């Protein structure tokens, strides 16, 4: 899903494994 090691982005993250286009640590 869009759950990546506690990384929450408001941008549409494609399900490409666990690598979001933007690395934003909240």
Jmol script that loads the backbone (N, CA, C; Angstrom):
load data "model"
ATOM      1  N   UNK A   1       0.827  -1.211   0.000  1.00  0.00           N
ATOM      2  CA  UNK A   1       0.000   0.000   0.000  1.00  0.00           C
ATOM      3  C   UNK A   1       0.856   1.253   0.000  1.00  0.00           C
ATOM      4  N   UNK A   2       0.339   2.290   0.643  1.00  0.00           N
ATOM      5  CA  UNK A   2       1.098   3.546   0.681  1.00  0.00           C
ATOM      6  C   UNK A   2       1.810   3.669   2.022  1.00  0.00           C
ATOM      7  N   UNK A   3       1.950   2.529   2.724  1.00  0.00           N
ATOM      8  CA  UNK A   3       2.621   2.580   4.030  1.00  0.00           C
ATOM      9  C   UNK A   3       4.093   2.208   3.855  1.00  0.00           C
ATOM     10  N   UNK A   4       4.963   3.203   3.985  1.00  0.00           N
ATOM     11  CA  UNK A   4       6.385   2.916   3.788  1.00  0.00           C
ATOM     12  C   UNK A   4       7.190   3.369   4.998  1.00  0.00           C
ATOM     13  N   UNK A   5       7.595   2.441   5.821  1.00  0.00           N
ATOM     14  CA  UNK A   5       8.421   2.725   7.003  1.00  0.00           C
ATOM     15  C   UNK A   5       8.049   4.047   7.672  1.00  0.00           C
ATOM     16  N   UNK A   6       6.782   4.235   7.919  1.00  0.00           N
ATOM     17  CA  UNK A   6       6.351   5.445   8.633  1.00  0.00           C
ATOM     18  C   UNK A   6       6.484   6.690   7.794  1.00  0.00           C
ATOM     19  N   UNK A   7       6.395   6.557   6.480  1.00  0.00           N
ATOM     20  CA  UNK A   7       6.481   7.746   5.619  1.00  0.00           C
ATOM     21  C   UNK A   7       5.100   8.062   5.055  1.00  0.00           C
ATOM     22  N   UNK A   8       4.581   9.215   5.409  1.00  0.00           N
ATOM     23  CA  UNK A   8       3.242   9.586   4.931  1.00  0.00           C
ATOM     24  C   UNK A   8       3.338  10.788   3.999  1.00  0.00           C
ATOM     25  N   UNK A   9       2.937  10.582   2.775  1.00  0.00           N
ATOM     26  CA  UNK A   9       2.966  11.677   1.805  1.00  0.00           C
ATOM     27  C   UNK A   9       1.560  12.003   1.323  1.00  0.00           C
ATOM     28  N   UNK A  10       1.290  13.276   1.118  1.00  0.00           N
ATOM     29  CA  UNK A  10      -0.036  13.664   0.646  1.00  0.00           C
ATOM     30  C   UNK A  10      -0.085  13.566  -0.878  1.00  0.00           C
ATOM     31  N   UNK A  11       1.070  13.217  -1.463  1.00  0.00           N
ATOM     32  CA  UNK A  11       1.137  13.102  -2.921  1.00  0.00           C
ATOM     33  C   UNK A  11       0.795  11.675  -3.334  1.00  0.00           C
ATOM     34  N   UNK A  12       0.213  11.517  -4.522  1.00  0.00           N
ATOM     35  CA  UNK A  12      -0.137  10.190  -5.045  1.00  0.00           C
ATOM     36  C   UNK A  12       1.105   9.328  -5.254  1.00  0.00           C
ATOM     37  N   UNK A  13       1.286   8.325  -4.387  1.00  0.00           N
ATOM     38  CA  UNK A  13       2.466   7.457  -4.513  1.00  0.00           C
ATOM     39  C   UNK A  13       2.111   6.181  -5.280  1.00  0.00           C
ATOM     40  N   UNK A  14       2.781   5.962  -6.400  1.00  0.00           N
ATOM     41  CA  UNK A  14       2.557   4.757  -7.206  1.00  0.00           C
ATOM     42  C   UNK A  14       3.037   3.515  -6.466  1.00  0.00           C
ATOM     43  N   UNK A  15       2.293   2.413  -6.595  1.00  0.00           N
ATOM     44  CA  UNK A  15       2.679   1.181  -5.888  1.00  0.00           C
ATOM     45  C   UNK A  15       3.880   0.544  -6.570  1.00  0.00           C
ATOM     46  N   UNK A  16       5.016   1.186  -6.445  1.00  0.00           N
ATOM     47  CA  UNK A  16       6.234   0.645  -7.050  1.00  0.00           C
ATOM     48  C   UNK A  16       7.082   0.003  -5.965  1.00  0.00           C
ATOM     49  N   UNK A  17       6.507  -0.989  -5.275  1.00  0.00           N
ATOM     50  CA  UNK A  17       7.236  -1.623  -4.182  1.00  0.00           C
ATOM     51  C   UNK A  17       7.124  -0.762  -2.941  1.00  0.00           C
ATOM     52  N   UNK A  18       8.246  -0.293  -2.436  1.00  0.00           N
ATOM     53  CA  UNK A  18       8.224   0.584  -1.260  1.00  0.00           C
ATOM     54  C   UNK A  18       9.173   1.749  -1.474  1.00  0.00           C
ATOM     55  N   UNK A  19       9.091   2.368  -2.649  1.00  0.00           N
ATOM     56  CA  UNK A  19       9.993   3.494  -2.929  1.00  0.00           C
ATOM     57  C   UNK A  19       9.221   4.673  -3.497  1.00  0.00           C
ATOM     58  N   UNK A  20       8.834   5.602  -2.612  1.00  0.00           N
ATOM     59  CA  UNK A  20       8.106   6.802  -3.036  1.00  0.00           C
ATOM     60  C   UNK A  20       9.014   7.747  -3.804  1.00  0.00           C
ATOM     61  N   UNK A  21       8.453   8.513  -4.773  1.00  0.00           N
ATOM     62  CA  UNK A  21       9.217   9.457  -5.588  1.00  0.00           C
ATOM     63  C   UNK A  21       9.800  10.577  -4.740  1.00  0.00           C
ATOM     64  N   UNK A  22       9.128  10.860  -3.617  1.00  0.00           N
ATOM     65  CA  UNK A  22       9.627  11.932  -2.741  1.00  0.00           C
ATOM     66  C   UNK A  22       9.896  11.381  -1.353  1.00  0.00           C
ATOM     67  N   UNK A  23      11.122  11.521  -0.869  1.00  0.00           N
ATOM     68  CA  UNK A  23      11.449  11.009   0.466  1.00  0.00           C
ATOM     69  C   UNK A  23      11.153  12.068   1.518  1.00  0.00           C
ATOM     70  N   UNK A  24       9.944  12.019   2.062  1.00  0.00           N
ATOM     71  CA  UNK A  24       9.573  13.030   3.072  1.00  0.00           C
ATOM     72  C   UNK A  24       9.355  12.352   4.409  1.00  0.00           C
ATOM     73  N   UNK A  25      10.212  12.616   5.362  1.00  0.00           N
ATOM     74  CA  UNK A  25      10.048  12.004   6.689  1.00  0.00           C
ATOM     75  C   UNK A  25       9.247  12.926   7.600  1.00  0.00           C
ATOM     76  N   UNK A  26       8.048  12.508   7.936  1.00  0.00           N
ATOM     77  CA  UNK A  26       7.202  13.342   8.792  1.00  0.00           C
ATOM     78  C   UNK A  26       7.411  12.962  10.255  1.00  0.00           C
TER      79      UNK A  26
END
end "model"
wireframe off; spacefill off
backbone 0.3
color backbone group
